[in-house]
Amino acid sequence: MDSARTASPKRPTVVIIGSGFGGLFAARALAKDDVDVVLIAKTSHHLFQPLLYQVATGILSQGEIAPSTREVLAKQKNATVVLGEVTAIDVTAQTVTASLVGEQFTQPYDYLIVAAGAAQSWFGHDEFAEYAPGMKSIDDALELRGRIFGAFELAEVAAKEGRHDEVGPLMTFVVVGAGPTGVEMAGQLVELSNRTLRRDFRHISPADAKIILADAAPSVLGSFHPKLQDATKKSLEKLGVDVRLEAMVTGVDERGITVRRKAADGTTTDERIEAVTKVWAAGVAASPLAKQLADQVGVQVDRAGRIPVQPDLTLVGHPEIHVVGDMMTLDKLPGVAQVAIQGARHSAKEIRRHLKGEPTGATFTYFDKGSMATISRFRAIAEIGSIRLTGFIAWLAWLAVHLVYIIGFKSRLTSLISWAVSFIGRGRAERTITEQQVFGRQAIERLAEIEASAAKRAGTDAA
């Protein structure tokens, strides 16, 4: 495949890796500059990752939080979108190598913005992923949707056939990680079982589902103020979530999870939780491209695989390379969307200054716009500087902020309608699961086994 560079070679080329918040906002920030922007990403969409849990629990469709990157940038004449996974960056030759379906292509650059983000981390136990999927992509969310709704379907059949010992594990859901994603997921699982599904089954009561939130940390939402941590824990427990802190996961398999808990006297005990559906919402690891860049410029990545950057977000010795978002580490900046967005705009401004012959190297200053997390419908927490909000007011603030950052008017409108249906009413329009989802296949196979067993017993009884 020829190089993706199709525009005039006379203009500088800015290559952007990644179509997340960092990549997309960098591309848009360069819309009026005399450069050719080439955005290379391994997915065809821009993902609003903070709302993935709502796709997993049937509130939103994937299209509402993942618009086509090509559509978003279609009117930006200096931007070219290329689908492919970047496999190599050569900082000396100033080239990026990517592949699509096994076919490689090379793209030269004058400036490079690396915003490849981060993936889920199972803290060295990647084998856990098979039974406890993470929540970092649309595929993850759809897989979890299949597992969550499939668990209720299996429980219904098991109860109908008198296999009551199977119902408990099928209706137990464990969320690992008590950060914002874990808290929001646990809250929505309660809403799903207590409100949405409560009248849909005949042999089980979805409200009997057990939701467990486990974390090795001593508190939920560790980055928030202690008062908000306490308020969140109390709200979750009031909803019926079993919050288990200082509980380190030591094992995960098809039927359950093992956690190691520390007692007041310092002793530890292992506890087994029988649960078919597990959600992993703990830990992130930067894109492998961070380590590749670090090796070439002579720096060390941190424990999460993030590369240290200069105060202006460039790499040491390479002012033409900018790294933004979850891939980089600088002054303990949080791994949130606003860091990526503001970093992308800062890097675009630095490139613009260089093109104009103006001084560069301006220090990136992060403006903290606050942190938020929903607990359940009409209930959230928000921390904006010294202002701390809880309850309905915080939920309204959360709603407004998320509507602003959803890309596209159509997606905002449909998201608002979906929220109205789910939060004011009980319905969730996005409950479809397909055979393409792993648990969907497992569920169908298990249902077939149960039905075959029942048919066999019926035949024996008749004889």
Beta strands, then each sheet from edge to edge (+ up, - down):
strand 1: 13-17
strand 2: 36-41
strand 3: 79-83
strand 4: 85-90
strand 5: 95-100
strand 6: 103-108
strand 7: 111-114
strand 8: 118-120
strand 9: 172-176
strand 10: 210-214
strand 11: 242-244
strand 12: 247-252
strand 13: 256-262
strand 14: 268-274
strand 15: 277-280
strand 16: 284-286
strand 17: 307-308
strand 18: 314-315
strand 19: 318-323
strand 20: 328-329
strand 21: 371-376
strand 22: 379-384
strand 23: 387-390
sheet 1: 3+ 2+ 1+ 7+ 19+ 18-
sheet 2: 4+ 5- 6+
sheet 3: 8+ 16-
sheet 4: 11+ 10+ 9+ 15+
sheet 5: 12+ 13- 14+
sheet 6: 17+ 20+
sheet 7: 21+ 22- 23+
end
